[in-house]
Amino acid sequence: MLRTAHLGVCRVRRCRADCRNPMSDGHQRYWRSAEPKDAYEVVIVGAGGHGLATAYYLARNHGITDVCIVEKGWLGGGNVARNTTVIRSNYLWDASAAIYEFSLKLWEGLEDDLDWDLQFDQKGVLNILHHIGEVRNSNRRVEANHLQGVDAELLDAKQVKEFCPIINIAEDVRYPVIGGALQRRGGTARHDRIAWALATRASERGIDIVEHAEVTGFLRGEGGAVTGVETTRGAIRANKVALVAAGHTSVLASMVDLRLPLQSHPLQALVSALYEPVLNCVVMSNAVHVYVSQADKGEFVMGAGIDSYNGYAQRGSFHVIEHQMAAACELFPIFRHASLLRTWGGIVDTCPDASPIIDATPIPGLFLNCGWGTGGFKATPGSGWAFAETVATGVRSDLAAPYALERFITGALIDEHGAAGVAH
């Protein structure tokens, strides 16, 4: 039987003595609420995880601090606050493994770099295998990961049970568990803390963050070059404009007649009420289509696939929630005693090959970081690092080079549907 957690007791086993609490000294030390200037070197559209990371690394790695981040709502109110916080790097293709592993290594040092408790917990990410086809595909991916220098291992059903004791490995269920693929270095982090930390450290370096400034158009110069943005808080000129707006990127690009190979879909997740710790890792299942972890406060965080229709609402369809809860209860019978607390949705932008776009556009002055689909959170620091280099130098970084727009013309796609799937 699940036992309800007591809120008054600190149950975070990784908690530092001072928790690196930005409010611990009694003085607010978060980001400045800035008024936009007339012009900047770089304007970043989107104050989510990737936009904030881009700004931070522009300052940290390239000394570019004449930067303004414009956000149509509030900072961290989009996908960075509407995801399920999974971090891993066990992707199949070399280009994917390179950027996600680079990002994971950044995560491993990010708390020290930002001097902030991000509740980064490498508790392991376990993909459950239910049929021989999944075993063969996972064996291929595990061996590819070994060649790429990424940690990965295959488990049989008994080893899965030993690693995650509450999972059901009975043979008489709809999808019996016959094995698992494990990345022990994978895990989770606190999504709002990474947004707060990046925003604060970027702000301290002189970067302006302007909330409630929706982009309504673009300033154009000679030859059609983008020279700034029109916002609900006025026009802002810039030498470079970087779009990092997740599900709304294609909408913004259409304002300059740039058609992108993106589709936006609602992606739902949910949390339960608070319970004492029973789940010690992240568990994912493609066959029953659910993934779940238990947060530090005690709630079960669960998600599933995207809604099939295109949309821009931060909510989704009830049948998706029903399906993911049925799947979770099959894998974890103990969850039948849990109570649903709330659900939410994010807006994911997906490319045909389930891989992102990090590139300059054919329009001078305009840059893109988009198409992360359901896997953007884990890439937050690596994406920001690679995109900052691209924006700063005008040359694709080694990490970003495979994710150029031109791959949709040349056919050099990076098909990560198998490694992405439900495994957000």
C-alpha positions in Angstrom: 0.0 0.0 0.0 1.2 3.5 -0.8 1.8 5.8 2.1 1.2 9.5 1.8 4.3 11.7 2.2 4.5 14.2 5.0 5.3 17.6 3.6 7.1 18.8 6.7 9.9 16.3 6.4 12.8 16.8 4.1 13.1 13.5 2.2 15.6 14.6 -0.5 18.6 12.3 0.0 20.8 14.5 -2.2 20.0 17.7 -0.3 23.1 19.8 0.4 23.5 21.5 3.8 22.6 24.9 2.5 20.6 23.7 -0.6 22.2 26.6 -2.5 19.0 28.5 -1.9 19.1 31.8 -3.7 16.8 33.3 -1.0 18.7 31.9 2.0 20.4 35.2 2.8 17.1 37.1 2.9 17.8 39.0 -0.3 16.3 38.3 -3.7 19.0 37.4 -6.1 17.0 36.3 -9.1 17.1 37.8 -12.6 16.4 41.5 -13.3 13.1 42.5 -14.9 14.5 44.6 -17.7 13.0 47.3 -19.9 14.1 46.6 -23.5 16.6 48.9 -25.1 16.3 50.1 -28.7 19.0 47.8 -30.0 21.2 44.8 -29.1 23.8 42.6 -30.7 21.5 39.6 -30.3 17.8 39.2 -29.6 16.7 35.7 -28.4 13.0 34.9 -28.8 11.9 32.5 -26.1 12.8 32.5 -22.4 12.6 28.7 -22.0 15.4 26.4 -21.1 17.2 26.4 -24.5 16.8 30.2 -25.0 18.2 30.9 -21.5 21.0 28.4 -22.0 21.9 30.1 -25.3 22.1 33.5 -23.6 24.1 32.1 -20.7 26.7 30.5 -23.0 26.8 33.5 -25.3 28.0 35.4 -22.3 30.1 32.7 -20.6 31.8 31.2 -23.6 31.9 34.1 -26.1 31.8 37.3 -24.0 28.6 38.5 -25.8 26.4 40.2 -23.2 24.6 42.8 -25.4 21.7 40.3 -25.5 18.0 40.6 -24.9 15.7 37.6 -24.3 12.1 38.4 -25.2 9.3 36.1 -23.9 5.6 36.4 -24.8 4.5 35.2 -21.3 6.5 34.6 -18.2 10.0 33.1 -17.9 9.9 29.3 -17.8 6.1 29.2 -18.5 6.4 27.0 -21.6 7.9 23.6 -22.2 10.7 23.9 -19.6 8.0 23.9 -16.9 5.7 21.4 -18.7 8.0 18.4 -19.2 8.8 15.3 -17.2 12.5 16.3 -16.5 14.1 13.1 -17.9 17.8 13.3 -18.7 19.7 10.7 -20.7 22.0 10.3 -23.7 21.5 6.7 -25.0 20.5 7.6 -28.5 21.3 5.5 -31.5 23.0 7.6 -34.2 26.4 9.2 -33.6 25.2 12.8 -34.1 22.5 12.3 -31.5 24.7 10.5 -29.0 27.3 13.3 -29.4 25.1 16.2 -28.5 23.1 14.4 -25.8 26.2 12.9 -24.2 27.8 16.4 -24.3 24.7 17.7 -22.7 24.7 15.0 -20.0 28.3 15.8 -19.2 27.4 19.5 -18.8 24.5 18.4 -16.5 27.0 16.5 -14.4 28.9 19.8 -13.7 26.1 22.3 -14.0 25.3 22.7 -10.3 28.9 23.8 -9.7 29.0 25.9 -12.8 25.8 27.8 -11.9 26.3 27.5 -8.1 22.7 26.3 -7.8 21.0 23.2 -6.5 19.2 21.8 -9.5 18.2 18.5 -7.8 20.1 16.7 -10.5 19.7 13.0 -9.6 21.4 10.3 -11.7 19.1 7.5 -10.5 19.1 5.6 -13.8 16.8 5.5 -16.8 15.4 2.0 -17.5 13.7 1.2 -20.8 11.4 -1.8 -20.4 11.4 -4.4 -23.3 8.3 -6.5 -23.9 9.0 -8.4 -27.1 11.9 -9.8 -29.1 11.9 -6.9 -31.6 12.5 -4.5 -28.8 15.3 -6.7 -27.4 17.0 -6.7 -30.8 16.6 -3.0 -31.3 17.9 -2.2 -27.8 20.8 -4.6 -28.2 21.8 -2.6 -31.4 21.5 0.6 -29.5 23.4 -0.6 -26.5 26.3 -1.7 -28.7 26.2 1.6 -30.6 26.4 3.4 -27.3 29.4 1.4 -26.3 31.2 2.5 -29.5 30.1 6.1 -28.8 31.5 6.0 -25.2 28.0 6.2 -23.7 27.1 4.0 -20.8 24.4 1.4 -21.5 23.6 -2.2 -20.6 21.0 -4.8 -21.2 19.1 -6.5 -18.4 17.0 -9.7 -18.3 13.6 -9.7 -16.5 15.1 -10.8 -13.2 17.7 -8.0 -13.3 15.0 -5.5 -14.1 13.1 -6.6 -11.0 16.2 -6.3 -8.9 16.9 -2.8 -10.2 13.2 -1.7 -9.9 11.5 -3.9 -7.2 8.0 -2.6 -7.7 7.7 -3.5 -11.4 5.5 -6.3 -12.4 7.3 -9.1 -14.3 4.5 -11.6 -14.3 4.2 -13.7 -17.5 0.4 -13.5 -17.7 0.0 -9.8 -18.4 -0.8 -8.2 -21.8 2.8 -7.1 -22.3 5.2 -9.3 -20.2 8.5 -7.7 -19.2 11.3 -9.8 -20.8 14.2 -7.4 -20.3 15.4 -3.8 -20.1 18.0 -1.3 -21.4 19.6 0.7 -18.6 21.6 3.9 -18.6 22.8 4.3 -15.0 24.0 7.9 -15.5 20.6 9.0 -16.7 18.1 10.6 -14.3 16.1 13.7 -13.6 16.6 17.4 -12.6 14.2 20.1 -11.3 12.9 21.9 -14.4 12.1 25.3 -12.8 15.4 25.5 -11.0 17.4 25.1 -14.2 15.3 28.0 -15.7 15.8 30.2 -12.6 19.5 29.4 -12.4 20.3 30.1 -16.1 18.2 33.3 -16.0 19.9 34.6 -12.9 23.4 33.9 -14.0 22.7 35.4 -17.5 21.2 38.5 -15.9 24.2 38.9 -13.6 26.4 39.0 -16.7 24.3 41.9 -18.1 21.8 40.1 -20.3 18.3 41.7 -20.4 15.3 39.4 -19.9 12.0 41.0 -21.0 8.8 39.1 -20.1 5.4 39.7 -21.6 6.8 40.9 -24.9 5.2 38.9 -27.6 6.9 39.0 -31.0 4.3 40.3 -33.6 6.7 40.7 -36.6 10.2 41.2 -37.7 12.2 44.3 -38.8 13.7 43.8 -42.3 16.7 45.4 -43.9 18.6 45.3 -47.1 18.1 42.1 -49.1 15.4 41.0 -46.7 17.8 40.6 -43.8 16.2 40.3 -40.3 17.3 43.4 -38.3 15.1 43.1 -35.2 11.7 42.2 -33.9 8.4 44.0 -33.4 7.0 43.2 -30.0 4.0 44.2 -27.8 6.5 46.3 -25.9 7.9 48.0 -28.9 10.4 47.4 -31.7 13.9 46.1 -30.8 16.7 46.2 -33.4 19.4 43.6 -33.5 22.3 42.4 -35.6 21.2 38.8 -35.0 17.8 37.3 -34.1 17.7 33.7 -32.6 14.4 31.9 -32.6 14.2 29.4 -29.7 10.4 29.3 -29.3 9.7 25.5 -29.3 6.2 24.8 -30.6 5.6 28.3 -31.9 8.8 28.5 -33.9 7.1 27.7 -37.2 4.5 30.4 -36.5 7.2 33.0 -36.0 9.2 31.8 -39.1 6.0 32.1 -41.2 6.2 35.9 -40.5 9.3 36.1 -42.7 7.9 33.6 -45.2 10.2 30.8 -44.0 8.5 27.4 -44.2 10.0 24.9 -41.8 9.7 21.1 -41.7 8.0 21.2 -38.3 4.7 20.1 -36.8 3.4 21.2 -33.4 1.5 18.9 -31.2 0.2 18.9 -27.6 2.1 16.6 -25.3 0.5 15.7 -22.0 1.8 14.6 -18.6 0.4 14.2 -15.1 1.4 13.9 -11.5 -0.1 12.0 -8.6 -0.6 13.1 -5.0 2.5 12.9 -2.7 3.6 9.5 -1.5 6.6 8.0 0.4 9.4 6.9 -1.9 8.8 3.6 -3.7 10.2 4.2 -7.2 14.0 4.5 -7.4 14.6 5.2 -11.1 13.0 6.5 -14.3 11.0 3.7 -16.1 9.9 3.9 -19.7 7.9 1.5 -21.9 7.3 2.0 -25.6 4.9 -1.0 -25.9 2.5 0.2 -23.2 3.5 3.7 -23.9 4.2 5.3 -20.6 7.1 6.7 -18.7 7.3 7.4 -15.0 9.5 8.7 -12.2 9.0 9.8 -8.6 9.9 13.4 -7.8 11.7 14.5 -4.7 8.4 15.8 -3.1 6.8 12.3 -3.6 4.5 12.7 -6.6 4.7 10.2 -9.5 5.4 12.1 -12.7 3.9 10.3 -15.7 3.7 11.0 -19.4 2.9 9.4 -22.7 2.9 10.2 -26.4 1.8 13.3 -28.3 -1.8 13.9 -29.4 -2.1 13.0 -33.1 -3.5 16.4 -34.1 -1.6 19.6 -34.6 -2.3 22.2 -32.0 -1.0 25.0 -29.9 -3.0 24.6 -26.7 -1.3 23.6 -23.4 -3.7 20.8 -22.8 -4.6 17.6 -24.6 -7.1 14.8 -24.9 -8.5 12.8 -22.0 -8.0 9.4 -23.8 -4.3 10.0 -23.7 -4.3 10.3 -19.9 -6.6 7.3 -19.6 -4.2 5.2 -21.7 -1.1 6.2 -19.9 -2.6 5.5 -16.5 -3.8 2.1 -17.6 -0.3 1.3 -18.8 1.3 2.5 -15.6 -1.1 0.4 -13.5 -0.2 -2.7 -15.5 3.5 -2.2 -15.0 3.2 -1.0 -11.4 0.1 -2.6 -9.7 0.8 -0.5 -6.6 -0.1 2.7 -8.6 -3.8 1.6 -8.5 -3.8 3.0 -5.0 -2.5 6.4 -6.1 -4.7 9.5 -6.6 -4.3 11.8 -9.7 -3.4 15.3 -8.6 -3.2 17.3 -11.9 -2.5 17.1 -15.6 -0.9 19.6 -18.0 0.3 19.8 -21.6 3.2 21.3 -23.5 3.5 22.2 -27.2 6.2 20.2 -28.9 7.7 20.9 -32.3 8.7 17.8 -34.2 10.8 17.3 -37.3 10.2 14.4 -39.7 13.3 12.6 -38.4 12.7 13.3 -34.7 15.9 15.3 -34.5 16.3 19.1 -34.0 17.4 22.0 -36.2 20.3 24.2 -35.0 21.4 26.5 -37.8 21.5 29.8 -39.5 18.6 30.3 -41.9 18.8 31.4 -45.6 17.6 34.8 -44.3 20.6 36.9 -43.1 20.5 37.7 -39.4 18.0 34.9 -38.5 19.0 31.7 -36.6 17.0 28.7 -35.5 17.1 26.3 -32.6 13.9 24.2 -32.8 12.4 20.8 -33.5 13.5 19.1 -30.3 10.1 17.3 -30.1 9.6 15.4 -26.9 13.3 15.4 -25.9 14.3 19.0 -25.4 14.7 19.2 -21.6 17.6 16.7 -21.5 19.5 18.7 -24.2 19.1 22.1 -22.4 22.7 22.9 -21.7 24.2 21.1 -24.8 21.7 22.8 -27.0 22.5 26.2 -25.6 26.2 25.6 -25.8 26.1 24.6 -29.5 23.6 27.2 -30.6 25.5 30.0 -28.8 28.6 29.0 -30.8 26.6 29.1 -34.0 25.1 32.5 -33.3 28.3 34.0 -32.0 30.6 32.8 -34.9 28.1 32.4 -37.7 29.7 29.0 -38.3 28.0 25.7 -37.4 29.7 24.1 -34.4 30.7 20.5 -34.7 27.8 19.5 -32.5 25.3 21.5 -34.5 26.6 20.7 -38.0 24.5 17.5 -38.5 21.3 19.4 -37.5 21.5 21.9 -40.4 18.3 22.8 -42.3 19.9 21.5 -45.5 19.6 17.9 -44.4 15.9 18.0 -45.5 17.2 18.8 -49.0 20.2 16.5 -49.1 18.4 13.6 -47.4 21.1 13.3 -44.6 18.4 12.8 -42.0 19.0 11.6 -38.4 16.1 9.2 -37.8 15.8 8.9 -34.1 12.2 7.8 -33.8 13.3 4.5 -32.3 15.4 6.1 -29.6 13.0 9.0 -29.0 9.6 7.3 -29.1 7.9 7.6 -25.7 11.3 8.0 -24.1 11.1 11.7 -23.4 
